C-alpha cells in the first residue's frame, strides 16, 4: 500500500480553482471556500481522528482542535464512557456535533475522508495502531513511547518510511524554548567538552503478577479483548482500564516505567550529544540510577526526581568541563558559570507565565509542526527515526536495570554481542490477529 496520490483536499482545491477560472461560469465562490476573511478553505483542512480517548488523548485533542486548519471527524475507544465523554466535551467546547464513534479503531481507519490520526492509547497499542494507520494511508501523531520493545521500535520506523507516512512522536519538549536553549548551549562548546548528560526518570518498577479476576463487562461498555490487543491474555480487572493500573505491568508497560519521563529526557540528551539515530553502547545500573556511555565517551545519567534543582518535571542537565546548564518543565534555566547567563533569553514559562509576567511557550508548537509537515511532507522534529533511536536507548537502559548487570549494545545492529538473554528481551510475542 502506498500513500494516496491525490488527497481529498487536493481534489477540492483543484475543483475550486477550475470553477473560478472557467470563462463560462459567473459563479462567485464563498469566502470560506477559497480561504478569505481569515477562514481556512476546506481544501486546506486536515481531517483528524483519535484512537484512544483517555485523559492524555483528550488533552492532546484540545490542542489539535485549537488549530484553525483541523477538522475533527471520529473517535475510536474501547470504552463507551470515554467515547461519549470525548464527544460531549468537544461539542461543548468546540461546537463539534458531527463526530462518529467507534469501538474498533479499524473502522475509523477504513474511512477514506480521514487524513491523520492521533494515537493516544496505552503503551501496548502505540506501535501497532500507528503501523495499521500508516498502512491505511493516514499520517500519525503518536503518544510516547512509540513501541514497547526494541524490535518493534525498528519495525515502526521502517513502516513509516515504507508507506511514506508523516510521523510525529509526542515528545513535545523538543519544541519548547527552554529545552532547545539548553541543547543549543551544550552543542555550542560554551560548556567546554561535554562530559555528562542527565535525564530525570520515574522510580523504576516492574510487576509480573495479575490483578484478581473480575466478571467481564459487556463489550459495548468495555471491549476487554480489544483493550488487551497484542498483549498476552489475562483476566479482566477494572483497575487496569479505569485507574491506569496497567502501568509497570510488564505485559503492558514499555519497560519498568522508564519511558514515562525518559522518553522525553533521554531524547533531549540524545539531541545534546548529537546521537540522534544512535544510542549509548554500554549500560549499567546502581541503585535507582541507570547509566550509559556513548561511543564518544559522554556519560548518560538517568536518575529519579530527587536530587534535582526544582526546575520542574522532566528535568535535564548537561555538564561540560567548563560549565553546566539545567532546566525543566517550569521553563526556568539554571546555568554556571554566571557569565553564560548572557547567552540565554528570558526564562521560558511552559504552562503559565514567565518570571517577568509574559506568557510562555506552549506544547502546541509541537502539534503545529506535525500539521505543517502533513502539508509539506517534510520530516517533523520528532520523526520516526529520531523517536526510534531514543526509545531503543530507553529500552536497553531499562533492560540493564531489569537484568541487574552491565549490557554492551551495538546501536547499528540493535544487537547485544554474545548475550543471548538480552537479545531475547528485544522482542515479544503478539496475540493474534495483531501481528505486524
Residue pairs with C-beta under 8 A, 6 or more apart in sequence:
1 135
1 136
1 137
1 163
2 163
2 164
3 137
3 163
3 164
3 165
4 137
7 115
8 47
8 112
8 113
8 115
9 42
9 43
9 44
9 45
9 46
9 115
10 43
11 43
12 41
12 42
12 43
13 41
13 43
13 44
16 29
16 33
16 34
16 41
16 43
19 25
19 27
19 29
20 27
20 29
20 34
31 37
31 39
32 39
32 41
32 42
33 41
33 42
34 41
35 41
35 44
40 68
40 69
42 71
44 69
44 375
45 69
45 70
45 71
46 69
46 70
46 71
46 115
46 116
46 371
46 374
46 375
47 71
47 72
47 73
47 113
47 114
47 115
47 116
48 64
48 70
48 71
48 72
48 73
48 114
48 115
48 116
48 117
48 118
49 72
49 73
49 74
49 75
49 76
49 108
49 109
49 111
49 114
49 116
49 117
49 118
49 138
50 57
50 61
50 72
50 74
50 75
50 76
50 77
50 86
50 117
50 118
50 120
51 76
51 77
51 105
51 108
51 117
51 118
51 119
51 120
51 121
51 125
51 129
51 133
52 76
52 77
52 118
52 119
52 120
52 121
52 122
52 125
52 129
52 143
53 61
53 75
53 76
53 77
53 82
53 83
53 85
53 86
53 120
54 77
54 82
54 120
54 121
56 120
56 143
57 77
57 86
57 118
57 120
57 121
57 143
58 85
58 86
58 89
60 118
60 120
60 141
60 143
60 170
60 367
61 72
61 86
61 90
61 118
61 120
62 93
63 362
63 363
63 364
63 367
64 70
64 72
64 118
64 141
64 367
64 371
65 72
65 90
65 93
65 94
65 96
66 364
67 364
67 367
67 368
67 371
69 371
70 371
72 90
72 94
72 96
72 99
73 98
73 99
73 100
73 111
73 113
73 114
74 99
74 100
74 101
74 102
74 108
74 111
74 114
75 83
75 86
75 87
75 99
75 100
75 101
75 102
75 108
76 83
76 101
76 102
76 103
76 104
76 105
76 107
76 108
77 83
77 86
77 102
77 103
78 103
78 222
78 223
78 224
78 226
78 227
79 221
79 222
79 223
79 227
79 241
80 103
80 220
80 221
80 222
81 221
83 101
83 102
83 103
84 101
87 96
87 99
87 101
90 96
90 99
91 97
91 99
100 108
100 111
102 108
103 219
103 220
103 223
103 226
104 223
104 226
105 129
105 132
106 132
108 114
108 117
109 117
109 132
109 133
109 136
109 138
110 136
114 138
115 138
115 139
115 374
116 138
116 139
116 140
116 141
116 166
116 370
116 374
117 129
117 133
117 138
117 139
117 140
117 141
118 141
118 142
119 125
119 126
119 129
119 130
119 133
119 140
119 141
119 142
119 143
120 142
120 143
120 170
121 129
121 143
122 246
122 252
123 145
123 148
123 252
123 253
123 254
123 259
124 148
124 228
124 229
124 230
124 231
124 246
124 251
124 252
125 229
125 230
126 142
126 143
126 144
126 145
126 146
126 147
126 148
127 146
127 147
127 148
127 152
127 153
127 155
127 156
127 436
128 229
128 230
128 430
128 434
128 436
129 142
130 140
130 142
130 146
130 156
130 159
130 160
130 167
131 155
131 156
131 159
131 436
132 436
133 139
133 140
133 165
134 140
134 159
134 160
134 162
134 163
134 165
134 167
135 159
135 163
137 163
138 165
139 165
139 166
139 167
139 370
139 374
140 160
140 165
140 166
140 167
140 168
141 167
141 168
141 170
141 367
141 370
142 167
142 168
142 169
142 170
143 170
144 169
144 170
144 171
144 259
144 263
144 264
144 387
144 391
145 254
145 255
145 259
145 263
145 391
145 394
146 153
146 156
146 169
146 384
146 387
146 388
146 391
147 153
147 155
147 156
147 254
147 388
147 391
148 252
148 253
148 254
148 255
148 428
149 395
149 425
149 426
149 427
149 428
150 392
150 395
150 396
150 414
150 425
150 426
150 427
151 414
151 426
151 427
152 427
152 428
152 436
153 387
153 388
153 391
153 392
153 395
154 388
154 392
154 414
155 436
156 167
156 384
156 388
157 384
157 385
157 387
157 388
159 165
159 436
160 167
160 383
160 384
161 384
161 385
164 377
165 384
166 370
166 373
166 374
166 377
166 379
166 380
167 380
167 383
167 384
167 387
168 366
168 367
168 369
168 370
168 373
168 380
168 381
168 382
168 383
169 263
169 382
169 383
169 384
169 386
169 387
170 366
170 382
171 263
171 264
171 267
171 382
171 387
171 390
172 264
172 363
172 365
172 366
172 367
172 382
173 179
173 264
173 265
173 267
173 268
173 314
173 363
174 180
174 267
174 268
174 271
174 366
174 381
174 382
175 363
175 365
175 366
175 369
175 381
176 331
176 348
176 350
176 361
176 363
176 365
176 366
177 331
177 345
177 348
177 360
177 361
178 327
178 331
178 332
178 333
178 347
178 348
178 350
178 361
179 268
179 316
179 327
181 327
181 333
181 344
181 345
181 348
182 268
182 272
182 316
182 318
182 325
182 326
182 327
182 333
183 268
183 271
183 272
183 318
185 191
185 318
185 325
185 335
185 340
185 343
185 344
186 194
186 197
186 272
186 318
186 320
186 325
187 272
187 274
188 343
190 322
190 323
190 340
190 343
191 318
191 319
191 320
191 321
191 322
191 323
191 324
191 325
191 340
192 320
192 321
192 322
192 323
193 320
193 321
193 322
194 272
194 273
194 298
194 318
194 319
194 320
195 298
195 299
195 319
195 320
195 321
196 298
196 299
196 300
196 301
196 317
196 318
196 319
197 269
197 272
197 273
197 298
197 299
197 300
197 301
197 316
197 317
197 318
197 319
198 269
198 301
198 302
198 303
198 315
198 316
198 317
198 318
198 319
198 326
199 261
199 262
199 265
199 266
199 268
199 269
199 300
199 301
199 302
199 303
199 316
200 261
200 265
200 302
200 303
200 304
200 305
200 308
200 313
200 314
200 315
200 316
200 328
201 257
201 258
201 260
201 261
201 262
201 265
201 290
201 302
201 303
201 304
202 257
202 258
202 260
202 261
202 262
202 304
202 305
203 257
203 288
203 304
203 305
204 256
204 257
204 258
204 288
204 290
204 398
204 401
205 248
205 256
205 257
206 248
206 250
206 253
206 256
206 402
207 248
207 249
207 250
208 249
208 250
210 234
210 235
210 237
211 235
211 237
211 239
211 240
211 245
212 235
212 237
213 235
213 236
213 237
214 235
214 236
214 237
214 238
215 236
216 224
216 236
217 224
217 236
217 238
219 225
219 226
222 241
224 236
224 241
227 240
227 241
228 234
228 431
229 431
229 434
230 430
230 431
230 434
230 435
231 251
231 252
231 431
232 251
232 429
232 431
233 431
234 251
237 245
239 245
240 246
240 249
240 252
246 252
246 253
247 253
247 257
247 260
248 256
248 257
254 391
254 394
254 395
254 398
255 394
255 395
255 398
255 399
255 402
256 398
256 401
256 402
258 290
258 302
258 394
258 395
258 397
258 398
258 401
259 391
259 394
259 398
261 313
261 314
262 302
262 394
262 397
262 398
263 390
263 391
263 394
264 314
265 302
265 314
265 315
265 316
266 300
266 302
266 390
266 393
266 394
266 397
267 382
267 386
267 387
267 390
268 316
269 300
269 316
269 318
270 276
270 278
270 279
270 386
270 389
270 390
270 393
272 316
272 318
273 294
273 296
273 298
273 300
275 294
275 389
276 385
276 386
276 389
276 390
277 385
277 386
277 389
278 294
278 295
278 389
278 411
278 412
279 292
279 294
279 389
279 390
279 392
279 393
279 396
279 409
279 411
280 292
280 293
280 294
280 300
280 393
280 396
280 397
280 409
280 411
281 293
281 294
281 295
281 408
281 409
281 410
281 411
282 292
282 293
282 406
282 407
282 408
282 409
283 290
283 291
283 292
283 396
283 397
283 399
283 400
283 406
283 407
283 409
284 290
284 291
284 400
284 405
284 406
284 407
285 291
285 400
285 401
285 404
288 303
288 304
289 301
289 302
289 303
289 304
290 302
290 303
290 397
290 398
290 400
290 401
291 299
291 300
291 301
291 302
292 299
292 300
292 302
292 393
292 396
292 397
293 299
293 300
294 300
300 393
300 397
302 397
305 313
305 315
308 315
308 317
308 326
308 328
309 315
309 326
309 328
309 334
311 326
311 327
311 328
311 329
311 330
311 332
311 333
311 334
312 327
312 328
312 329
312 330
312 331
312 332
312 350
313 328
313 329
314 328
314 329
315 326
315 327
315 328
315 329
316 326
316 327
316 328
317 324
317 325
317 326
318 324
318 325
318 326
322 337
323 335
323 336
323 337
323 340
324 335
324 336
325 333
325 334
325 335
325 336
325 340
326 333
326 334
326 335
327 333
327 334
329 350
329 351
330 349
330 350
331 347
331 348
331 349
331 350
331 354
331 360
331 361
332 347
332 348
332 355
333 344
333 347
333 348
335 341
335 343
335 344
346 354
346 355
346 356
346 358
347 354
347 355
347 356
348 354
348 360
348 361
349 355
349 358
349 359
349 360
349 361
350 360
350 361
350 362
350 363
351 360
351 362
352 360
353 359
353 360
354 360
366 381
366 382
369 380
369 381
370 380
372 378
373 379
373 380
389 411
392 411
392 414
393 411
395 426
396 407
396 409
399 407
399 422
399 425
400 406
400 407
402 425
403 421
403 422
403 425
407 416
407 419
407 422
408 416
408 417
408 419
409 415
409 416
410 416
410 417
414 426
415 423
416 422
416 423
416 426
430 436
